[in-house]
Amino acid sequence: MTMPDFLLSAAAFVLVMVALGLIRILRGPEDVDRMMAAQLFGSGGIAALLLFGVATEAKAVIDVALTLALLAAFASVAFVQGISRPDSDDTQETRDE
Amino acid sequence: MKIALDIFTIFSVMAGAFFFLAGTVGLLRFPDPLTRLHALTKADNLGLGLVVLGLLPQTHWPLDTIKLIAIWLFALLAGATVGQLMACTARRGGGQPK
């Protein structure tokens, strides 16, 4: 049971957790819950990628994890923007609801 | 010394994986969006943080370690900001299509 094996099994475990978390997307009553599952998918993906990158000494995979961190943040911000301005022309009107 | 670092890595990565488990279970089981957000940010910050903390001794010093720390700090900032935004959305409209 070398160190890379342990890191790879930890990455697999994290991915299984994220897969379970995606059930929230099916059941989630509101869009916010679905977005949370996407956010969890982002961080779980980063953790698994980092574990995989360090286990296999592949430098590029760590950069992939950095990019995923960036994209996960953008996805959530885009979601929040989309919710608060559905018709996206007069933000003041939607905020007064 | 190497053995001590390996043991530290094993325990830290296992703790990180445990927090991912706790966060996922919390995300599935909690009743309303705000408590789910609480569970999610636990998994997000603590899980990822402990995993990265565990990985630090395994990486070569100058480049990889700093890159890992940079990813961790960025994920922390992104998670905190997104948590606030989603809490605001959950509290205000719940995100139902208007």
N, CA and C atoms of all chains as a GROMACS GRO file, in nm:
protein
  585
    1MET      N    1   0.087  -0.117   0.000
    1MET     CA    2   0.000   0.000   0.000
    1MET      C    3   0.092   0.123   0.000
    2THR      N    4   0.138   0.162  -0.120
    2THR     CA    5   0.230   0.276  -0.126
    2THR      C    6   0.149   0.406  -0.114
    3MET      N    7   0.221   0.515  -0.103
    3MET     CA    8   0.154   0.645  -0.088
    3MET      C    9   0.069   0.679  -0.209
    4PRO      N   10   0.118   0.665  -0.334
    4PRO     CA   11   0.029   0.696  -0.447
    4PRO      C   12  -0.099   0.614  -0.445
    5ASP      N   13  -0.091   0.485  -0.406
    5ASP     CA   14  -0.215   0.407  -0.400
    5ASP      C   15  -0.313   0.471  -0.303
    6PHE      N   16  -0.260   0.511  -0.186
    6PHE     CA   17  -0.351   0.572  -0.087
    6PHE      C   18  -0.412   0.699  -0.143
    7LEU      N   19  -0.331   0.782  -0.209
    7LEU     CA   20  -0.382   0.909  -0.262
    7LEU      C   21  -0.488   0.883  -0.369
    8LEU      N   22  -0.463   0.782  -0.452
    8LEU     CA   23  -0.560   0.752  -0.558
    8LEU      C   24  -0.691   0.701  -0.498
    9SER      N   25  -0.681   0.618  -0.393
    9SER     CA   26  -0.806   0.570  -0.333
    9SER      C   27  -0.879   0.685  -0.265
   10ALA      N   28  -0.804   0.779  -0.208
   10ALA     CA   29  -0.871   0.896  -0.148
   10ALA      C   30  -0.941   0.976  -0.256
   11ALA      N   31  -0.876   0.991  -0.372
   11ALA     CA   32  -0.939   1.066  -0.481
   11ALA      C   33  -1.066   0.994  -0.526
   12ALA      N   34  -1.060   0.861  -0.536
   12ALA     CA   35  -1.180   0.787  -0.576
   12ALA      C   36  -1.290   0.807  -0.473
   13PHE      N   37  -1.253   0.806  -0.344
   13PHE     CA   38  -1.354   0.824  -0.239
   13PHE      C   39  -1.420   0.961  -0.252
   14VAL      N   40  -1.340   1.064  -0.277
   14VAL     CA   41  -1.396   1.199  -0.289
   14VAL      C   42  -1.490   1.205  -0.408
   15LEU      N   43  -1.453   1.138  -0.517
   15LEU     CA   44  -1.539   1.141  -0.636
   15LEU      C   45  -1.671   1.070  -0.609
   16VAL      N   46  -1.666   0.961  -0.530
   16VAL     CA   47  -1.792   0.893  -0.496
   16VAL      C   48  -1.879   0.986  -0.413
   17MET      N   49  -1.814   1.060  -0.320
   17MET     CA   50  -1.893   1.156  -0.240
   17MET      C   51  -1.958   1.259  -0.329
   18VAL      N   52  -1.883   1.309  -0.426
   18VAL     CA   53  -1.939   1.412  -0.513
   18VAL      C   54  -2.053   1.353  -0.594
   19ALA      N   55  -2.037   1.230  -0.639
   19ALA     CA   56  -2.144   1.166  -0.716
   19ALA      C   57  -2.270   1.157  -0.631
   20LEU      N   58  -2.253   1.122  -0.502
   20LEU     CA   59  -2.371   1.118  -0.413
   20LEU      C   60  -2.430   1.256  -0.401
   21GLY      N   61  -2.342   1.357  -0.391
   21GLY     CA   62  -2.394   1.493  -0.374
   21GLY      C   63  -2.475   1.538  -0.493
   22LEU      N   64  -2.449   1.482  -0.611
   22LEU     CA   65  -2.522   1.526  -0.730
   22LEU      C   66  -2.668   1.484  -0.724
   23ILE      N   67  -2.701   1.390  -0.634
   23ILE     CA   68  -2.843   1.353  -0.622
   23ILE      C   69  -2.925   1.476  -0.585
   24ARG      N   70  -2.858   1.567  -0.510
   24ARG     CA   71  -2.930   1.688  -0.472
   24ARG      C   72  -2.980   1.762  -0.594
   25ILE      N   73  -2.912   1.749  -0.708
   25ILE     CA   74  -2.958   1.819  -0.829
   25ILE      C   75  -3.093   1.762  -0.871
   26LEU      N   76  -3.112   1.631  -0.859
   26LEU     CA   77  -3.240   1.572  -0.900
   26LEU      C   78  -3.350   1.615  -0.804
   27ARG      N   79  -3.317   1.608  -0.674
   27ARG     CA   80  -3.423   1.627  -0.574
   27ARG      C   81  -3.440   1.772  -0.536
   28GLY      N   82  -3.340   1.854  -0.563
   28GLY     CA   83  -3.340   1.988  -0.507
   28GLY      C   84  -3.465   2.064  -0.542
   29PRO      N   85  -3.545   2.112  -0.442
   29PRO     CA   86  -3.665   2.187  -0.479
   29PRO      C   87  -3.631   2.316  -0.552
   30GLU      N   88  -3.524   2.387  -0.508
   30GLU     CA   89  -3.501   2.519  -0.569
   30GLU      C   90  -3.369   2.517  -0.647
   31ASP      N   91  -3.355   2.620  -0.733
   31ASP     CA   92  -3.233   2.626  -0.814
   31ASP      C   93  -3.110   2.641  -0.726
   32VAL      N   94  -3.127   2.705  -0.608
   32VAL     CA   95  -3.010   2.730  -0.524
   32VAL      C   96  -2.950   2.597  -0.481
   33ASP      N   97  -3.038   2.498  -0.451
   33ASP     CA   98  -2.983   2.369  -0.408
   33ASP      C   99  -2.906   2.304  -0.522
   34ARG      N  100  -2.960   2.318  -0.642
   34ARG     CA  101  -2.888   2.257  -0.755
   34ARG      C  102  -2.753   2.322  -0.771
   35MET      N  103  -2.750   2.454  -0.748
   35MET     CA  104  -2.622   2.522  -0.767
   35MET      C  105  -2.523   2.481  -0.659
   36MET      N  106  -2.578   2.449  -0.539
   36MET     CA  107  -2.486   2.403  -0.434
   36MET      C  108  -2.422   2.273  -0.473
   37ALA      N  109  -2.500   2.183  -0.535
   37ALA     CA  110  -2.441   2.056  -0.577
   37ALA      C  111  -2.333   2.081  -0.681
   38ALA      N  112  -2.357   2.179  -0.769
   38ALA     CA  113  -2.254   2.210  -0.868
   38ALA      C  114  -2.130   2.265  -0.800
   39GLN      N  115  -2.149   2.344  -0.695
   39GLN     CA  116  -2.035   2.398  -0.622
   39GLN      C  117  -1.959   2.286  -0.553
   40LEU      N  118  -2.034   2.191  -0.495
   40LEU     CA  119  -1.966   2.078  -0.431
   40LEU      C  120  -1.892   1.996  -0.535
   41PHE      N  121  -1.952   1.983  -0.654
   41PHE     CA  122  -1.884   1.912  -0.763
   41PHE      C  123  -1.752   1.981  -0.796
   42GLY      N  124  -1.754   2.115  -0.795
   42GLY     CA  125  -1.632   2.190  -0.823
   42GLY      C  126  -1.524   2.160  -0.722
   43SER      N  127  -1.558   2.173  -0.594
   43SER     CA  128  -1.450   2.153  -0.495
   43SER      C  129  -1.409   2.008  -0.487
   44GLY      N  130  -1.508   1.915  -0.501
   44GLY     CA  131  -1.470   1.774  -0.499
   44GLY      C  132  -1.379   1.742  -0.616
   45GLY      N  133  -1.411   1.804  -0.731
   45GLY     CA  134  -1.327   1.782  -0.847
   45GLY      C  135  -1.187   1.834  -0.825
   46ILE      N  136  -1.177   1.952  -0.760
   46ILE     CA  137  -1.044   2.007  -0.734
   46ILE      C  138  -0.966   1.914  -0.644
   47ALA      N  139  -1.032   1.866  -0.537
   47ALA     CA  140  -0.961   1.779  -0.442
   47ALA      C  141  -0.915   1.651  -0.511
   48ALA      N  142  -1.005   1.592  -0.592
   48ALA     CA  143  -0.967   1.467  -0.658
   48ALA      C  144  -0.854   1.491  -0.757
   49LEU      N  145  -0.862   1.604  -0.830
   49LEU     CA  146  -0.756   1.632  -0.928
   49LEU      C  147  -0.622   1.653  -0.858
   50LEU      N  148  -0.626   1.726  -0.746
   50LEU     CA  149  -0.499   1.750  -0.676
   50LEU      C  150  -0.441   1.618  -0.625
   51LEU      N  151  -0.529   1.535  -0.566
   51LEU     CA  152  -0.480   1.405  -0.518
   51LEU      C  153  -0.421   1.325  -0.633
   52PHE      N  154  -0.491   1.326  -0.746
   52PHE     CA  155  -0.444   1.249  -0.862
   52PHE      C  156  -0.313   1.307  -0.914
   53GLY      N  157  -0.306   1.441  -0.918
   53GLY     CA  158  -0.185   1.504  -0.971
   53GLY      C  159  -0.063   1.474  -0.885
   54VAL      N  160  -0.080   1.481  -0.754
   54VAL     CA  161   0.034   1.457  -0.667
   54VAL      C  162   0.069   1.308  -0.666
   55ALA      N  163  -0.034   1.222  -0.676
   55ALA     CA  164  -0.006   1.078  -0.672
   55ALA      C  165   0.075   1.036  -0.793
   56THR      N  166   0.041   1.090  -0.911
   56THR     CA  167   0.110   1.046  -1.033
   56THR      C  168   0.218   1.144  -1.077
   57GLU      N  169   0.251   1.241  -0.988
   57GLU     CA  170   0.360   1.335  -1.020
   57GLU      C  171   0.337   1.403  -1.156
   58ALA      N  172   0.209   1.424  -1.191
   58ALA     CA  173   0.182   1.490  -1.320
   58ALA      C  174   0.159   1.637  -1.291
   59LYS      N  175   0.252   1.722  -1.336
   59LYS     CA  176   0.240   1.865  -1.304
   59LYS      C  177   0.118   1.926  -1.368
   60ALA      N  178   0.081   1.879  -1.490
   60ALA     CA  179  -0.028   1.946  -1.562
   60ALA      C  180  -0.159   1.933  -1.486
   61VAL      N  181  -0.175   1.824  -1.412
   61VAL     CA  182  -0.306   1.800  -1.349
   61VAL      C  183  -0.331   1.906  -1.242
   62ILE      N  184  -0.223   1.953  -1.178
   62ILE     CA  185  -0.243   2.057  -1.076
   62ILE      C  186  -0.292   2.184  -1.142
   63ASP      N  187  -0.244   2.213  -1.264
   63ASP     CA  188  -0.294   2.331  -1.335
   63ASP      C  189  -0.441   2.312  -1.372
   64VAL      N  190  -0.478   2.188  -1.407
   64VAL     CA  191  -0.619   2.162  -1.440
   64VAL      C  192  -0.704   2.193  -1.317
   65ALA      N  193  -0.654   2.154  -1.199
   65ALA     CA  194  -0.732   2.180  -1.077
   65ALA      C  195  -0.747   2.330  -1.057
   66LEU      N  196  -0.642   2.407  -1.088
   66LEU     CA  197  -0.653   2.552  -1.072
   66LEU      C  198  -0.760   2.607  -1.165
   67THR      N  199  -0.761   2.557  -1.289
   67THR     CA  200  -0.862   2.606  -1.384
   67THR      C  201  -1.002   2.569  -1.338
   68LEU      N  202  -1.016   2.448  -1.284
   68LEU     CA  203  -1.149   2.406  -1.237
   68LEU      C  204  -1.194   2.495  -1.123
   69ALA      N  205  -1.100   2.534  -1.036
   69ALA     CA  206  -1.137   2.624  -0.925
   69ALA      C  207  -1.191   2.754  -0.981
   70LEU      N  208  -1.124   2.805  -1.086
   70LEU     CA  209  -1.169   2.930  -1.147
   70LEU      C  210  -1.309   2.913  -1.206
   71LEU      N  211  -1.329   2.805  -1.280
   71LEU     CA  212  -1.457   2.787  -1.349
   71LEU      C  213  -1.570   2.766  -1.250
   72ALA      N  214  -1.542   2.692  -1.141
   72ALA     CA  215  -1.649   2.667  -1.043
   72ALA      C  216  -1.695   2.799  -0.983
   73ALA      N  217  -1.599   2.889  -0.955
   73ALA     CA  218  -1.637   3.018  -0.899
   73ALA      C  219  -1.721   3.096  -0.999
   74PHE      N  220  -1.678   3.095  -1.126
   74PHE     CA  221  -1.754   3.171  -1.227
   74PHE      C  222  -1.894   3.115  -1.244
   75ALA      N  223  -1.906   2.982  -1.238
   75ALA     CA  224  -2.039   2.922  -1.261
   75ALA      C  225  -2.136   2.971  -1.155
   76SER      N  226  -2.092   2.971  -1.030
   76SER     CA  227  -2.184   3.013  -0.924
   76SER      C  228  -2.218   3.160  -0.936
   77VAL      N  229  -2.119   3.242  -0.969
   77VAL     CA  230  -2.148   3.385  -0.981
   77VAL      C  231  -2.244   3.408  -1.096
   78ALA      N  232  -2.225   3.336  -1.208
   78ALA     CA  233  -2.316   3.352  -1.322
   78ALA      C  234  -2.457   3.311  -1.283
   79PHE      N  235  -2.466   3.205  -1.204
   79PHE     CA  236  -2.600   3.162  -1.159
   79PHE      C  237  -2.667   3.273  -1.079
   80VAL      N  238  -2.592   3.330  -0.982
   80VAL     CA  239  -2.653   3.432  -0.897
   80VAL      C  240  -2.693   3.552  -0.980
   81GLN      N  241  -2.608   3.590  -1.076
   81GLN     CA  242  -2.644   3.703  -1.162
   81GLN      C  243  -2.770   3.671  -1.240
   82GLY      N  244  -2.778   3.548  -1.291
   82GLY     CA  245  -2.894   3.511  -1.373
   82GLY      C  246  -3.022   3.517  -1.294
   83ILE      N  247  -3.016   3.478  -1.166
   83ILE     CA  248  -3.138   3.476  -1.083
   83ILE      C  249  -3.183   3.617  -1.054
   84SER      N  250  -3.087   3.706  -1.020
   84SER     CA  251  -3.133   3.838  -0.973
   84SER      C  252  -3.178   3.923  -1.090
   85ARG      N  253  -3.138   3.892  -1.215
   85ARG     CA  254  -3.182   3.976  -1.328
   85ARG      C  255  -3.238   3.887  -1.438
   86PRO      N  256  -3.355   3.823  -1.419
   86PRO     CA  257  -3.402   3.730  -1.523
   86PRO      C  258  -3.420   3.801  -1.656
   87ASP      N  259  -3.478   3.924  -1.658
   87ASP     CA  260  -3.494   3.989  -1.789
   87ASP      C  261  -3.376   4.080  -1.818
   88SER      N  262  -3.291   4.096  -1.719
   88SER     CA  263  -3.161   4.163  -1.732
   88SER      C  264  -3.173   4.299  -1.798
   89ASP      N  265  -3.283   4.375  -1.774
   89ASP     CA  266  -3.274   4.513  -1.825
   89ASP      C  267  -3.287   4.613  -1.711
   90ASP      N  268  -3.380   4.587  -1.614
   90ASP     CA  269  -3.386   4.689  -1.507
   90ASP      C  270  -3.368   4.619  -1.373
   91THR      N  271  -3.251   4.623  -1.322
   91THR     CA  272  -3.224   4.548  -1.197
   91THR      C  273  -3.305   4.607  -1.083
   92GLN      N  274  -3.331   4.738  -1.084
   92GLN     CA  275  -3.398   4.799  -0.969
   92GLN      C  276  -3.537   4.737  -0.954
   93GLU      N  277  -3.604   4.712  -1.068
   93GLU     CA  278  -3.743   4.663  -1.059
   93GLU      C  279  -3.743   4.524  -0.996
   94THR      N  280  -3.649   4.437  -1.037
   94THR     CA  281  -3.654   4.299  -0.982
   94THR      C  282  -3.617   4.299  -0.835
   95ARG      N  283  -3.534   4.394  -0.795
   95ARG     CA  284  -3.494   4.390  -0.654
   95ARG      C  285  -3.607   4.437  -0.565
   96ASP      N  286  -3.705   4.513  -0.619
   96ASP     CA  287  -3.810   4.566  -0.530
   96ASP      C  288  -3.913   4.459  -0.497
   97GLU      N  289  -3.904   4.338  -0.563
   97GLU     CA  290  -4.014   4.241  -0.540
   97GLU      C  291  -4.019   4.199  -0.394
   98MET      N  292   1.200   1.082   0.924
   98MET     CA  293   1.132   1.208   0.893
   98MET      C  294   1.026   1.184   0.782
   99LYS      N  295   1.070   1.103   0.683
   99LYS     CA  296   0.978   1.078   0.571
   99LYS      C  297   0.855   1.005   0.622
  100ILE      N  298   0.878   0.910   0.716
  100ILE     CA  299   0.764   0.834   0.768
  100ILE      C  300   0.668   0.928   0.839
  101ALA      N  301   0.722   1.021   0.916
  101ALA     CA  302   0.634   1.113   0.990
  101ALA      C  303   0.551   1.194   0.892
  102LEU      N  304   0.615   1.240   0.784
  102LEU     CA  305   0.540   1.319   0.684
  102LEU      C  306   0.433   1.233   0.620
  103ASP      N  307   0.466   1.108   0.589
  103ASP     CA  308   0.366   1.021   0.526
  103ASP      C  309   0.248   1.000   0.620
  104ILE      N  310   0.277   0.976   0.747
  104ILE     CA  311   0.167   0.954   0.843
  104ILE      C  312   0.081   1.080   0.851
  105PHE      N  313   0.148   1.196   0.855
  105PHE     CA  314   0.072   1.322   0.858
  105PHE      C  315  -0.017   1.334   0.734
  106THR      N  316   0.039   1.298   0.619
  106THR     CA  317  -0.040   1.306   0.496
  106THR      C  318  -0.160   1.215   0.502
  107ILE      N  319  -0.137   1.090   0.550
  107ILE     CA  320  -0.248   0.994   0.553
  107ILE      C  321  -0.359   1.045   0.642
  108PHE      N  322  -0.322   1.092   0.763
  108PHE     CA  323  -0.428   1.137   0.854
  108PHE      C  324  -0.498   1.261   0.800
  109SER      N  325  -0.422   1.354   0.743
  109SER     CA  326  -0.485   1.477   0.697
  109SER      C  327  -0.577   1.450   0.579
  110VAL      N  328  -0.532   1.366   0.485
  110VAL     CA  329  -0.617   1.338   0.369
  110VAL      C  330  -0.740   1.261   0.412
  111MET      N  331  -0.724   1.172   0.510
  111MET     CA  332  -0.844   1.099   0.556
  111MET      C  333  -0.941   1.194   0.624
  112ALA      N  334  -0.887   1.289   0.704
  112ALA     CA  335  -0.977   1.387   0.768
  112ALA      C  336  -1.048   1.469   0.661
  113GLY      N  337  -0.973   1.509   0.555
  113GLY     CA  338  -1.036   1.586   0.448
  113GLY      C  339  -1.145   1.506   0.381
  114ALA      N  340  -1.119   1.378   0.354
  114ALA     CA  341  -1.221   1.294   0.290
  114ALA      C  342  -1.341   1.279   0.383
  115PHE      N  343  -1.315   1.270   0.514
  115PHE     CA  344  -1.428   1.260   0.608
  115PHE      C  345  -1.515   1.384   0.601
  116PHE      N  346  -1.452   1.501   0.588
  116PHE     CA  347  -1.535   1.623   0.583
  116PHE      C  348  -1.610   1.630   0.453
  117PHE      N  349  -1.553   1.574   0.345
  117PHE     CA  350  -1.633   1.566   0.222
  117PHE      C  351  -1.755   1.479   0.244
  118LEU      N  352  -1.734   1.366   0.314
  118LEU     CA  353  -1.848   1.278   0.344
  118LEU      C  354  -1.952   1.354   0.425
  119ALA      N  355  -1.903   1.425   0.531
  119ALA     CA  356  -1.998   1.497   0.617
  119ALA      C  357  -2.072   1.602   0.536
  120GLY      N  358  -1.999   1.674   0.450
  120GLY     CA  359  -2.064   1.778   0.371
  120GLY      C  360  -2.166   1.722   0.276
  121THR      N  361  -2.133   1.610   0.212
  121THR     CA  362  -2.228   1.552   0.117
  121THR      C  363  -2.352   1.500   0.188
  122VAL      N  364  -2.330   1.433   0.301
  122VAL     CA  365  -2.447   1.383   0.376
  122VAL      C  366  -2.532   1.501   0.421
  123GLY      N  367  -2.464   1.608   0.467
  123GLY     CA  368  -2.538   1.726   0.509
  123GLY      C  369  -2.614   1.786   0.393
  124LEU      N  370  -2.551   1.789   0.276
  124LEU     CA  371  -2.618   1.850   0.160
  124LEU      C  372  -2.743   1.770   0.125
  125LEU      N  373  -2.740   1.639   0.146
  125LEU     CA  374  -2.855   1.557   0.107
  125LEU      C  375  -2.963   1.557   0.214
  126ARG      N  376  -2.922   1.567   0.343
  126ARG     CA  377  -3.019   1.539   0.449
  126ARG      C  378  -3.081   1.665   0.508
  127PHE      N  379  -3.018   1.780   0.495
  127PHE     CA  380  -3.067   1.895   0.571
  127PHE      C  381  -3.195   1.950   0.509
  128PRO      N  382  -3.284   2.007   0.592
  128PRO     CA  383  -3.417   2.045   0.545
  128PRO      C  384  -3.418   2.162   0.448
  129ASP      N  385  -3.353   2.277   0.486
  129ASP     CA  386  -3.378   2.393   0.398
  129ASP      C  387  -3.247   2.446   0.341
  130PRO      N  388  -3.255   2.533   0.240
  130PRO     CA  389  -3.133   2.569   0.166
  130PRO      C  390  -3.021   2.623   0.252
  131LEU      N  391  -3.054   2.703   0.355
  131LEU     CA  392  -2.944   2.770   0.428
  131LEU      C  393  -2.863   2.668   0.508
  132THR      N  394  -2.933   2.568   0.566
  132THR     CA  395  -2.855   2.468   0.640
  132THR      C  396  -2.773   2.383   0.542
  133ARG      N  397  -2.831   2.361   0.424
  133ARG     CA  398  -2.753   2.286   0.324
  133ARG      C  399  -2.630   2.363   0.285
  134LEU      N  400  -2.645   2.496   0.276
  134LEU     CA  401  -2.530   2.578   0.239
  134LEU      C  402  -2.423   2.566   0.346
  135HIS      N  403  -2.466   2.561   0.471
  135HIS     CA  404  -2.370   2.544   0.581
  135HIS      C  405  -2.292   2.414   0.562
  136ALA      N  406  -2.364   2.304   0.534
  136ALA     CA  407  -2.295   2.176   0.517
  136ALA      C  408  -2.203   2.181   0.397
  137LEU      N  409  -2.250   2.248   0.291
  137LEU     CA  410  -2.170   2.253   0.169
  137LEU      C  411  -2.039   2.327   0.194
  138THR      N  412  -2.047   2.441   0.262
  138THR     CA  413  -1.922   2.516   0.281
  138THR      C  414  -1.828   2.442   0.375
  139LYS      N  415  -1.883   2.360   0.465
  139LYS     CA  416  -1.793   2.278   0.547
  139LYS      C  417  -1.712   2.185   0.459
  140ALA      N  418  -1.784   2.113   0.372
  140ALA     CA  419  -1.713   2.019   0.285
  140ALA      C  420  -1.616   2.096   0.197
  141ASP      N  421  -1.661   2.211   0.148
  141ASP     CA  422  -1.581   2.288   0.054
  141ASP      C  423  -1.452   2.334   0.122
  142ASN      N  424  -1.464   2.404   0.234
  142ASN     CA  425  -1.344   2.463   0.293
  142ASN      C  426  -1.260   2.359   0.366
  143LEU      N  427  -1.325   2.287   0.459
  143LEU     CA  428  -1.247   2.197   0.544
  143LEU      C  429  -1.198   2.077   0.464
  144GLY      N  430  -1.286   2.019   0.384
  144GLY     CA  431  -1.245   1.900   0.309
  144GLY      C  432  -1.128   1.932   0.219
  145LEU      N  433  -1.146   2.033   0.135
  145LEU     CA  434  -1.039   2.068   0.041
  145LEU      C  435  -0.916   2.115   0.117
  146GLY      N  436  -0.938   2.193   0.224
  146GLY     CA  437  -0.823   2.246   0.299
  146GLY      C  438  -0.739   2.135   0.358
  147LEU      N  439  -0.805   2.036   0.419
  147LEU     CA  440  -0.727   1.928   0.482
  147LEU      C  441  -0.660   1.841   0.377
  148VAL      N  442  -0.728   1.822   0.264
  148VAL     CA  443  -0.664   1.742   0.159
  148VAL      C  444  -0.538   1.812   0.111
  149VAL      N  445  -0.549   1.943   0.087
  149VAL     CA  446  -0.431   2.015   0.039
  149VAL      C  447  -0.324   2.017   0.147
  150LEU      N  448  -0.367   2.033   0.272
  150LEU     CA  449  -0.268   2.034   0.382
  150LEU      C  450  -0.194   1.902   0.385
  151GLY      N  451  -0.269   1.793   0.359
  151GLY     CA  452  -0.205   1.661   0.360
  151GLY      C  453  -0.112   1.643   0.242
  152LEU      N  454  -0.142   1.711   0.131
  152LEU     CA  455  -0.061   1.690   0.012
  152LEU      C  456   0.066   1.772   0.014
  153LEU      N  457   0.069   1.876   0.097
  153LEU     CA  458   0.184   1.967   0.093
  153LEU      C  459   0.318   1.894   0.110
  154PRO      N  460   0.333   1.807   0.214
  154PRO     CA  461   0.466   1.744   0.227
  154PRO      C  462   0.502   1.652   0.112
  155GLN      N  463   0.404   1.612   0.030
  155GLN     CA  464   0.438   1.519  -0.078
  155GLN      C  465   0.492   1.592  -0.200
  156THR      N  466   0.475   1.723  -0.204
  156THR     CA  467   0.515   1.793  -0.327
  156THR      C  468   0.657   1.847  -0.314
  157HIS      N  469   0.723   1.869  -0.428
  157HIS     CA  470   0.859   1.928  -0.430
  157HIS      C  471   0.849   2.075  -0.390
  158TRP      N  472   0.950   2.123  -0.316
  158TRP     CA  473   0.930   2.246  -0.244
  158TRP      C  474   0.892   2.366  -0.331
  159PRO      N  475   0.978   2.416  -0.426
  159PRO     CA  476   0.946   2.554  -0.467
  159PRO      C  477   0.816   2.564  -0.542
  160LEU      N  478   0.802   2.492  -0.652
  160LEU     CA  479   0.694   2.526  -0.746
  160LEU      C  480   0.562   2.464  -0.701
  161ASP      N  481   0.561   2.332  -0.684
  161ASP     CA  482   0.431   2.264  -0.663
  161ASP      C  483   0.368   2.308  -0.533
  162THR      N  484   0.450   2.317  -0.428
  162THR     CA  485   0.390   2.350  -0.298
  162THR      C  486   0.324   2.487  -0.301
  163ILE      N  487   0.391   2.583  -0.362
  163ILE     CA  488   0.333   2.717  -0.369
  163ILE      C  489   0.208   2.714  -0.457
  164LYS      N  490   0.212   2.634  -0.564
  164LYS     CA  491   0.094   2.626  -0.651
  164LYS      C  492  -0.023   2.566  -0.575
  165LEU      N  493   0.004   2.463  -0.494
  165LEU     CA  494  -0.105   2.401  -0.417
  165LEU      C  495  -0.164   2.500  -0.319
  166ILE      N  496  -0.074   2.576  -0.253
  166ILE     CA  497  -0.124   2.675  -0.156
  166ILE      C  498  -0.206   2.781  -0.228
  167ALA      N  499  -0.161   2.821  -0.349
  167ALA     CA  500  -0.236   2.922  -0.425
  167ALA      C  501  -0.375   2.870  -0.460
  168ILE      N  502  -0.382   2.742  -0.503
  168ILE     CA  503  -0.512   2.685  -0.537
  168ILE      C  504  -0.601   2.684  -0.414
  169TRP      N  505  -0.542   2.647  -0.300
  169TRP     CA  506  -0.622   2.638  -0.178
  169TRP      C  507  -0.677   2.775  -0.140
  170LEU      N  508  -0.589   2.878  -0.142
  170LEU     CA  509  -0.636   3.012  -0.104
  170LEU      C  510  -0.744   3.060  -0.201
  171PHE      N  511  -0.724   3.032  -0.329
  171PHE     CA  512  -0.824   3.076  -0.426
  171PHE      C  513  -0.956   3.005  -0.402
  172ALA      N  514  -0.951   2.876  -0.374
  172ALA     CA  515  -1.075   2.802  -0.350
  172ALA      C  516  -1.143   2.855  -0.224
  173LEU      N  517  -1.063   2.894  -0.123
  173LEU     CA  518  -1.123   2.950  -0.002
  173LEU      C  519  -1.196   3.079  -0.035
  174LEU      N  520  -1.128   3.169  -0.108
  174LEU     CA  521  -1.191   3.297  -0.142
  174LEU      C  522  -1.316   3.274  -0.225
  175ALA      N  523  -1.304   3.187  -0.326
  175ALA     CA  524  -1.420   3.162  -0.413
  175ALA      C  525  -1.534   3.103  -0.330
  176GLY      N  526  -1.502   3.006  -0.242
  176GLY     CA  527  -1.608   2.943  -0.164
  176GLY      C  528  -1.677   3.042  -0.073
  177ALA      N  529  -1.599   3.129  -0.009
  177ALA     CA  530  -1.661   3.226   0.082
  177ALA      C  531  -1.752   3.320   0.005
  178THR      N  532  -1.702   3.373  -0.107
  178THR     CA  533  -1.784   3.468  -0.184
  178THR      C  534  -1.911   3.403  -0.234
  179VAL      N  535  -1.893   3.284  -0.291
  179VAL     CA  536  -2.010   3.215  -0.348
  179VAL      C  537  -2.108   3.180  -0.240
  180GLY      N  538  -2.056   3.141  -0.121
  180GLY     CA  539  -2.149   3.109  -0.011
  180GLY      C  540  -2.234   3.228   0.023
  181GLN      N  541  -2.174   3.349   0.031
  181GLN     CA  542  -2.254   3.468   0.061
  181GLN      C  543  -2.358   3.493  -0.048
  182LEU      N  544  -2.314   3.483  -0.175
  182LEU     CA  545  -2.407   3.512  -0.285
  182LEU      C  546  -2.524   3.414  -0.283
  183MET      N  547  -2.494   3.287  -0.261
  183MET     CA  548  -2.603   3.188  -0.266
  183MET      C  549  -2.695   3.204  -0.147
  184ALA      N  550  -2.638   3.240  -0.031
  184ALA     CA  551  -2.724   3.261   0.086
  184ALA      C  552  -2.818   3.377   0.058
  185CYS      N  553  -2.765   3.481  -0.008
  185CYS     CA  554  -2.851   3.596  -0.038
  185CYS      C  555  -2.962   3.553  -0.132
  186THR      N  556  -2.925   3.475  -0.233
  186THR     CA  557  -3.027   3.429  -0.328
  186THR      C  558  -3.127   3.339  -0.259
  187ALA      N  559  -3.080   3.248  -0.174
  187ALA     CA  560  -3.171   3.154  -0.108
  187ALA      C  561  -3.266   3.230  -0.017
  188ARG      N  562  -3.213   3.330   0.054
  188ARG     CA  563  -3.297   3.403   0.150
  188ARG      C  564  -3.399   3.488   0.074
  189ARG      N  565  -3.356   3.546  -0.040
  189ARG     CA  566  -3.443   3.645  -0.105
  189ARG      C  567  -3.550   3.575  -0.187
  190GLY      N  568  -3.510   3.494  -0.285
  190GLY     CA  569  -3.614   3.445  -0.373
  190GLY      C  570  -3.618   3.294  -0.377
  191GLY      N  571  -3.517   3.228  -0.326
  191GLY     CA  572  -3.515   3.082  -0.333
  191GLY      C  573  -3.482   3.036  -0.473
  192GLY      N  574  -3.474   3.125  -0.568
  192GLY     CA  575  -3.428   3.085  -0.701
  192GLY      C  576  -3.536   3.021  -0.784
  193GLN      N  577  -3.666   3.032  -0.738
  193GLN     CA  578  -3.768   2.974  -0.828
  193GLN      C  579  -3.776   3.060  -0.954
  194PRO      N  580  -3.800   3.001  -1.068
  194PRO     CA  581  -3.818   3.082  -1.190
  194PRO      C  582  -3.938   3.174  -1.172
  195LYS      N  583  -3.917   3.302  -1.190
  195LYS     CA  584  -4.026   3.398  -1.159
  195LYS      C  585  -4.135   3.388  -1.264
   0.00000   0.00000   0.00000
